[in-house]
Amino acid sequence: MNFSLIRLRRDLSPKDIASFGRSDGYRLHKMVWDIFSDGPDRKRDFLYRFEKVSGLPTYDTISEREPGDSTGLWEISTKPYLPKLVQGDRLAFKLRANPIQSAKQERTA
């Protein structure tokens, strides 16, 4: 397993950086998927947490394989992720859930 910090490169032009400020949830998801995808049939084998740091997109990821950047937009730092958990350990996390499908429910009177 790998833990990676993926940040937008600091030496990008102001025009490139400005385009990320207008990114919606779908586009941000697609950006991280592109970093891990090596083909259209690739199964998802990573988890990520998105945050804006100093106004720029930043991802913390855990993945089976190392991420790759074919666009040259990202600075990627990866290290092995080998947690050693024992019974009684407590973990904390932040969750951001994005609905991908809505279903209309009938109201009963």
LUMKELUM-264925 format. One line per field, with one value per residue: residue number from 0; chain; x, y, z of N, C-alpha, C, O in turn. Coordinates in Angstrom, 1 decimal. Each point is the difference from the previous one (the first is absolute). Example, Ala and Ser with C-alpha at 12.3 -4.5 7.8 and 13.67 -1.06 7.14 Angstrom:
2
resi	[0	1]
chain	[A	A]
n.X	[13.2	-1.4]
n.Y	[-5.7	1.1]
n.Z	[7.8	-1.4]
ca.X	[-0.9	0.9]
ca.Y	[1.2	1.1]
ca.Z	[0.0	0.0]
c.X	[0.9	-0.8]
c.Y	[1.2	1.1]
c.Z	[0.0	0.8]
o.X	[1.0	0.5]
o.Y	[0.0	1.1]
o.Z	[0.7	0.1]
END
This chain:
109
resi	[0	1	2	3	4	5	6	7	8	9	10	11	12	13	14	15	16	17	18	19	20	21	22	23	24	25	26	27	28	29	30	31	32	33	34	35	36	37	38	39	40	41	42	43	44	45	46	47	48	49	50	51	52	53	54	55	56	57	58	59	60	61	62	63	64	65	66	67	68	69	70	71	72	73	74	75	76	77	78	79	80	81	82	83	84	85	86	87	88	89	90	91	92	93	94	95	96	97	98	99	100	101	102	103	104	105	106	107	108]
chain	[A	A	A	A	A	A	A	A	A	A	A	A	A	A	A	A	A	A	A	A	A	A	A	A	A	A	A	A	A	A	A	A	A	A	A	A	A	A	A	A	A	A	A	A	A	A	A	A	A	A	A	A	A	A	A	A	A	A	A	A	A	A	A	A	A	A	A	A	A	A	A	A	A	A	A	A	A	A	A	A	A	A	A	A	A	A	A	A	A	A	A	A	A	A	A	A	A	A	A	A	A	A	A	A	A	A	A	A	A]
n.X	[0.8	-1.7	1.9	-2.0	2.0	-2.2	2.0	-1.5	0.3	1.8	0.8	-1.7	-0.7	0.6	1.1	2.2	1.4	0.5	1.4	2.0	0.8	0.7	1.8	-0.8	-1.9	-1.6	-0.4	-1.2	-2.2	-1.2	-0.3	-1.5	-2.1	-0.3	-0.5	-2.2	-0.9	-0.5	-2.0	-0.5	1.7	1.1	0.9	-2.1	1.8	-1.9	1.5	-2.0	1.9	-2.1	1.8	-1.3	1.6	-0.6	-1.8	1.6	-0.5	-1.4	1.8	-1.8	2.0	-1.9	2.2	-1.5	-1.0	2.0	-0.1	-1.8	2.0	-2.0	-1.1	0.7	-2.0	0.5	-0.7	1.6	-1.4	1.8	-1.8	1.9	-1.3	1.2	-2.1	0.6	-1.5	-0.5	0.1	-2.0	1.1	1.1	-1.9	1.5	-2.1	1.0	-2.0	0.8	-2.0	0.7	-1.6	-0.4	-0.9	-1.2	-0.5	-1.1	0.1	-0.7	-1.0	0.8	-1.9]
n.Y	[-1.2	1.1	0.9	0.7	0.9	0.4	0.5	1.6	-0.7	-0.3	-1.8	-0.7	-0.5	2.2	0.2	-0.6	1.5	1.7	-0.9	0.3	2.0	-0.4	-0.6	-1.2	-0.1	0.8	2.2	0.9	-0.2	1.5	2.0	0.1	0.5	2.2	1.0	-0.2	1.7	-2.2	0.6	-0.3	-1.4	1.9	-1.8	0.5	1.2	1.3	0.6	1.0	1.2	0.5	0.9	1.5	-0.2	1.2	-1.1	-1.0	-0.4	-0.8	-1.2	-0.6	-0.8	-1.1	-0.6	-0.8	1.6	-0.5	1.7	0.4	0.8	-0.6	0.5	-1.4	-1.1	-2.1	0.8	-1.3	0.1	-1.2	-0.7	-1.1	-1.4	0.7	0.4	1.3	-1.1	1.5	-2.1	0.7	-1.1	1.9	-0.5	1.2	0.7	0.5	0.8	-0.9	0.7	-1.4	1.4	-2.2	-0.3	0.7	0.1	-0.3	1.6	-2.1	1.8	-0.5	-0.4]
n.Z	[0.0	-0.9	0.8	-0.6	-0.4	0.0	-0.9	0.4	-2.1	1.3	-1.2	1.2	-2.1	-0.1	-1.9	-0.1	0.8	-1.4	-1.5	1.0	-0.5	-2.1	1.2	-1.7	1.2	-1.3	-0.1	1.7	-0.1	-1.2	1.1	1.6	-0.7	-0.5	1.9	0.4	-1.0	0.0	0.9	-2.2	-0.5	-0.3	0.9	0.6	-0.3	-0.2	1.6	0.0	0.2	-0.3	-0.9	1.0	-1.5	1.8	0.9	1.2	-2.2	1.6	-0.8	1.3	-0.4	-0.5	-0.1	-1.6	-1.2	-0.9	1.4	-1.3	-0.4	-0.7	1.9	1.6	0.2	-0.4	2.0	-1.0	1.8	-0.7	1.1	0.6	-1.1	1.8	-0.7	1.8	-1.2	1.6	0.6	-0.9	-1.7	0.4	-1.1	-1.0	0.0	-1.9	0.7	-1.9	0.8	-1.5	0.6	0.2	2.0	-1.7	2.1	-1.9	1.6	-0.1	-0.8	2.0	-1.0]
ca.X	[-0.8	0.7	-0.6	0.5	-0.5	0.0	-0.3	0.2	1.4	0.1	0.6	-1.0	-0.3	-1.2	-1.2	-0.2	-0.5	-1.4	-1.0	-0.3	-0.9	-1.4	-0.3	-1.1	0.3	0.2	1.3	1.1	0.0	0.6	1.4	0.7	-0.2	1.0	1.3	0.1	-0.5	0.9	-0.8	-1.4	-0.6	0.7	-0.8	0.5	0.8	0.6	-0.9	0.6	-0.6	0.2	-0.1	0.6	1.0	0.3	-0.8	0.3	-0.4	1.0	-0.6	0.7	-0.5	0.5	-0.3	0.7	1.1	0.4	-0.7	0.8	-0.5	0.3	-0.2	1.0	-0.6	0.0	1.1	-0.4	0.9	-0.5	0.7	-0.7	-1.1	-0.1	-0.5	0.1	-1.1	-0.3	-1.4	-0.1	0.4	-1.1	0.3	-0.9	0.0	-1.0	-0.7	-0.7	-0.7	-0.6	-1.1	0.1	-1.3	-1.1	-1.3	-1.1	-0.8	-1.4	-0.4	-1.2	-0.7]
ca.Y	[1.2	1.3	1.2	1.1	1.4	0.5	1.5	0.7	0.6	1.4	0.9	0.1	1.4	0.4	-0.4	-1.4	-0.1	0.6	-0.9	-1.0	0.7	-0.2	-1.5	-0.5	-1.3	-1.0	0.2	-0.3	-1.4	-0.5	0.3	-1.0	-1.2	0.0	-0.2	-1.5	-0.8	-0.3	-0.5	0.2	-1.1	-0.1	0.0	0.9	-0.6	1.1	0.9	1.3	1.1	1.3	1.2	1.2	0.5	1.3	0.2	-0.9	-1.3	-0.9	-1.3	-1.0	-1.2	-1.4	-0.8	-1.2	0.3	1.4	0.9	0.6	1.3	0.2	1.4	0.8	1.0	-0.4	-0.4	-1.2	-0.6	-1.3	-0.9	-1.2	0.0	-1.3	0.2	-1.1	0.2	-1.1	0.1	1.1	1.3	0.9	0.8	1.1	0.3	0.9	-0.5	0.9	-0.9	0.7	-0.8	-0.2	-0.4	0.4	-0.8	0.7	-0.8	0.4	0.4	-0.5	1.0]
ca.Z	[0.0	-0.1	0.5	-0.9	0.1	-1.4	0.0	-1.2	-0.1	0.4	-1.0	-1.1	-0.3	0.7	-0.8	0.4	1.4	0.0	-0.5	1.1	0.9	-0.5	-0.2	0.8	0.6	-1.0	-0.7	1.0	0.1	-1.3	0.1	0.8	-0.7	-1.1	0.6	0.3	-1.1	-1.1	-1.1	0.2	0.7	1.3	1.1	1.1	1.1	0.8	0.7	0.1	0.8	-0.7	0.8	-0.6	0.8	-0.6	-1.2	-1.1	0.3	0.6	0.3	0.7	-0.5	0.4	-1.2	-0.2	-0.8	0.0	-0.9	-1.1	-0.6	-1.4	-0.4	0.5	0.8	1.4	0.8	0.7	0.9	0.4	0.9	0.3	1.1	0.7	1.4	0.9	0.9	1.0	0.6	0.9	-0.6	-0.4	-1.1	-0.3	-1.4	-0.5	-1.1	-0.9	-0.9	-1.1	-0.6	-1.5	-0.5	0.8	-0.2	0.5	0.9	0.1	1.4	0.4	0.8]
c.X	[0.9	-0.8	0.6	-0.7	0.1	-0.5	0.3	1.4	0.0	0.4	-0.9	-0.3	-1.3	-1.3	-0.3	-0.6	-1.4	-1.0	-0.4	-0.9	-1.5	-0.4	-1.1	0.4	0.3	1.4	1.2	0.1	0.7	1.5	0.8	-0.2	1.1	1.4	0.3	-0.4	1.0	-0.7	-1.4	-0.7	0.6	-1.1	0.6	0.7	0.6	-1.2	0.7	-0.8	0.4	-0.1	0.7	1.0	0.6	-0.7	0.3	-0.4	1.2	-0.7	1.0	-0.6	0.6	-0.3	0.9	1.3	0.3	-0.7	1.0	-0.6	0.5	-0.1	1.1	-0.5	0.3	1.4	-0.4	1.1	-0.7	0.9	-0.8	-1.0	-0.2	-0.4	0.1	-1.0	-0.1	-1.3	0.1	0.5	-1.3	0.4	-1.0	0.2	-1.0	-0.6	-0.7	-0.8	-0.8	-1.1	0.2	-1.3	-1.1	-1.3	-1.1	-0.8	-1.4	-0.3	-1.4	-0.7	-0.2]
c.Y	[1.2	1.1	1.1	1.3	0.6	1.4	0.5	0.6	1.5	1.0	0.1	1.5	0.4	-0.4	-1.5	-0.1	0.5	-1.0	-1.1	0.6	-0.2	-1.4	-0.4	-1.4	-1.1	0.2	-0.3	-1.5	-0.6	0.3	-1.1	-1.4	-0.1	-0.3	-1.5	-0.9	-0.2	-0.6	0.0	-1.1	-0.2	0.1	1.0	-0.7	1.0	0.7	1.3	1.0	1.2	1.2	1.1	0.5	1.2	0.2	-1.0	-1.5	-0.9	-1.3	-0.8	-1.3	-1.3	-0.8	-1.3	0.2	1.5	0.8	0.4	1.2	0.2	1.4	0.9	1.1	-0.2	-0.3	-1.1	-0.5	-1.3	-0.7	-1.2	0.2	-1.3	0.1	-1.3	0.3	-1.2	0.2	1.1	1.4	0.7	0.8	1.1	0.4	1.1	-0.6	1.1	-0.9	0.9	-1.0	-0.1	-0.3	0.5	-0.8	0.8	-1.0	0.5	0.3	-0.7	0.9	-0.5]
c.Z	[0.0	0.6	-0.9	0.4	-1.4	0.0	-1.4	0.1	0.3	-1.1	-1.3	-0.2	0.8	-0.8	0.3	1.3	0.1	-0.4	1.1	1.0	-0.4	-0.1	0.9	0.5	-1.1	-0.6	1.0	0.1	-1.3	0.0	0.7	-0.7	-1.2	0.5	0.2	-1.1	-1.1	-1.2	0.4	0.9	1.4	1.1	1.1	1.1	0.9	0.8	0.1	0.9	-0.8	1.0	-0.9	1.1	-0.7	-1.3	-1.2	0.4	0.5	0.4	0.9	-0.5	0.6	-1.2	0.0	-0.9	0.0	-1.0	-1.1	-0.6	-1.4	-0.4	0.4	0.9	1.5	0.5	0.8	0.9	0.5	0.9	0.3	1.1	0.5	1.4	0.8	1.1	1.0	0.6	1.1	-0.5	-0.4	-1.1	-0.2	-1.5	-0.3	-1.2	-0.8	-0.9	-1.0	-0.6	-1.5	-0.7	1.0	-0.3	0.6	0.8	0.1	1.4	0.3	1.0	1.4]
o.X	[1.1	-1.2	1.2	-1.1	1.1	-1.1	0.8	0.4	-0.9	-0.2	0.4	0.2	-0.8	-1.0	-1.2	-0.9	-0.8	-1.1	-1.1	-0.8	-0.9	-1.1	-0.1	1.0	0.9	0.7	1.0	1.1	0.9	0.8	1.0	1.0	0.5	0.8	1.1	0.3	0.7	0.6	-0.4	-1.0	-0.3	-0.8	1.2	-0.6	1.2	-1.1	1.2	-1.2	1.2	-0.9	0.9	-0.3	0.5	0.5	-0.7	0.1	1.1	-1.2	1.2	-1.2	1.2	-1.2	1.0	1.0	-0.8	-0.3	1.3	-1.2	1.1	0.4	0.1	0.7	-0.2	0.9	-1.0	1.1	-1.1	1.3	-1.2	0.2	-0.6	0.8	-0.2	0.3	0.2	-0.6	0.9	-0.4	-1.0	1.1	-1.1	1.0	-0.9	0.7	-0.7	0.7	-0.6	0.4	0.3	-0.1	0.2	-0.2	0.0	-0.4	-0.3	0.3	-0.9	0.7	-0.6]
o.Y	[0.0	0.1	0.1	0.1	0.0	0.4	-0.5	0.6	0.7	1.2	0.4	0.8	-0.9	-0.3	-0.3	-0.8	-0.6	0.0	-0.5	-0.7	0.2	-0.3	0.4	-0.5	-0.8	-1.0	-0.6	-0.6	-0.9	-0.9	-0.5	-0.8	-1.1	-0.6	-0.5	-1.2	1.0	-0.5	0.2	0.2	-0.9	0.8	0.1	-0.9	-0.2	0.0	0.1	-0.2	0.3	0.0	-0.3	0.3	0.0	0.6	0.1	-0.4	0.1	0.0	0.0	-0.2	0.1	-0.1	-0.1	-0.6	0.8	-0.4	0.0	0.1	0.3	0.4	1.1	1.0	0.9	-0.5	0.1	-0.3	0.1	0.1	0.0	0.8	-0.9	-0.1	-1.1	0.6	-1.2	1.1	0.1	1.0	-0.6	0.6	-0.1	-0.2	0.2	-0.7	0.8	-0.7	1.0	-1.0	1.0	0.0	-0.2	-0.4	0.4	-1.1	1.2	-0.7	0.0	0.6	0.8]
o.Z	[0.4	-0.2	0.0	0.3	-0.6	0.5	-0.7	1.0	-0.5	0.1	-1.0	0.9	0.3	0.6	0.1	0.2	0.7	0.5	-0.1	0.7	0.8	-0.6	1.2	-0.4	0.2	-0.2	-0.5	0.1	0.1	-0.5	-0.4	0.1	-0.2	-0.7	-0.1	0.0	-0.4	-0.9	1.2	0.6	0.7	0.1	0.1	0.6	0.4	-0.5	0.0	0.2	-0.1	0.8	-0.8	1.1	-1.1	-0.9	-1.0	1.2	-0.6	0.5	-0.3	0.0	0.5	-0.5	0.7	0.3	0.5	-1.1	0.2	0.0	-0.3	-1.1	-0.6	0.3	0.8	-0.7	0.9	-0.5	0.6	-0.1	-0.1	1.0	-0.6	0.9	-0.5	1.0	-0.4	0.0	0.8	0.5	-0.4	0.0	0.4	-0.6	0.8	-0.8	0.6	-0.8	0.3	-0.6	-0.7	-1.2	1.2	-1.2	1.2	-0.4	0.0	1.0	-0.8	0.9	0.9]
END
